[in-house]
Amino acid sequence: MNNQVAQRQQFTVKQFVNMDATQKRFKDVLGKRAAQFTSSLVSLVNSNQDLQKVDAASVVNSAFVAASLDLPVNSSLGYMYIVPYGSIAQPQIGYRGYLQLAQRSGQYKIITVSEIYQDELISWDPLTESFEYELHRDKPRDKETPAGYYGHFELLNGFQKTVYWTHQQIDDHRKQFSQAGGKGKDNPKGVWAKHYDSMALKTVIKDLLTKWGPMTVDTQAASLAEAGDYEQVVKEDPRDVTPADEQKPRQSAADILAGYHPEEDKPVKKSSKKSTAKKDVIPKNEVAKGGDDENGQEELFSDGTITPTSADK
């Protein structure tokens, strides 16, 4: 076990989140909402013993993905799940998360996804996408298995698409592709066991949007996260809500750990003695570009940064 892995295991998610570098990272993306987001992350982990057993850095990395997509991590909302898989955690977007990303694009006139029960389905023709049904939601359906799952959208330009997956097609998809959902096993596990219908709806809406919907930056980032390439989502910052003049280089959870020094968090005792060293006084008209003026303000270069470009040198 190398030093970095050993160091990761010394921290809980709460300790990790309380590091200045981690707080700064979330603030860069979420601004004033960062405190609420990190608080909900800690509450999520405290209420989930499985998440407490996995690598804390992977939990925080998963939360970075959610923050980059501006989706809450509260599992009861169904936008984004942080799923323990083995010794690490992975982000998994819920169907409400995909609907949220689609709505933000402003290109959809209609978008819907729903369970369809056996007594509601009249007919479905996949060639013409002719779908007939009659909803009967006047009785509880909690313990009834849906016959299938329906998704439909219409864009503002008039393009329409409809898909319908039977329950068997959904379960075959889970067994073939979902590691966290019990790949190759008849009985679902993890988030699929707890929220089967929600994950089925996610499968349908993801298939609908990524195959036939406009490929927005957010949708592309969501697809990367679902494919397990969530480090790329964090590095590319697909949804950065920080003003341009406040953007700063991002660090991954591993980077934060590598640069963390516990002694730096210890309070520094201030000396009561006043320094007698003389300070050099630079005349106002000789203040260098990028240096400090008499008001303590950093002077910006022509491109709005404090880093000189080739034109400013």
Steps between C-alpha positions, in 0.01 A plus 500: 500500500654829395504812714223674308253211544593470868452874543154486341382235743592720796224749417125484533280682249422765762871565562564511127215746442623727782842545334547852368598373155182291473279785618666732250441251221127478564473878538666547161213306338200566724575837655278575801323165465819307577441486877153353458627248243788374717270482802258277307795285388613442859140423605471252214814315608399504868171331411657238273730245663609362161634842397689524830699189408626613159790727409412853617678654201275311257192631684625857472593448132146375436366809674724716277324347198160586648617855573638540146157400363327715767297203628425437872635179657201442729392152388136559596478764225609256231727737308835341581606194698840425648521122478752285693658237278767286661739730681414813301198720434368593156256771387175385341252743351129441564225552243408833661859609448480428128168683477656798677794511259264480202280781631800729544580476130181690413453283189218275620131581459383173660695235690354219709582156637269264690424145611227321304301221667351198326138622511605837357688384191285472187760472222857594404646497149877569512521549123254788484544592868125477540428464869151464646420484869233589752624599842333358812661663801197498727637206701832438680771357274782475754514119505421449132775441243465726193460335161751748362633856491416777256698808394410779258624844400421770249750772414413862429593435135229232479716186516340223711618166635329227702650189660350214699693236692332192644585403856693202365708724271587722795605206715707348218675837463570513875648149502716574197635845582446605863790401726347678800154357423602134502654430160439141394271432797125436499438706813582871488719651770608841623306797371313272256366294791388812689374711208433258214232705321703821529806331350284349225366845415859629499597229251217602268553877522877465460452284190247749363704814561849375411394326179243742359510821704730799444845417642550792733813548712311386811361190330845407373647543849221286647579226248866508601405467865272205425782335306725525804716778354407742777853627546471642149173669595672671793807602297297648214262688733198463269272709718694772674269765647790714623543841331784499246717736701487268802586170329807324636681174420315201646643225719381142519446333837833321458674834433350648816624207707846508344540865591349475846732563796336461843745737663366781280159477667649572843442856624805723475591694812533869433796677653421795724821672392475754226736461211765770482611407147469783253273447199606613156275773370439492127379823343149477355620570147743206521252230602560200270218351300348209690642632830323667791410868487447724799149362557611140503322435165659277236526673164355295213650450156311570179341154489352537849752276677799559726713271287697676223439385141749523219345832400550646849861391548 
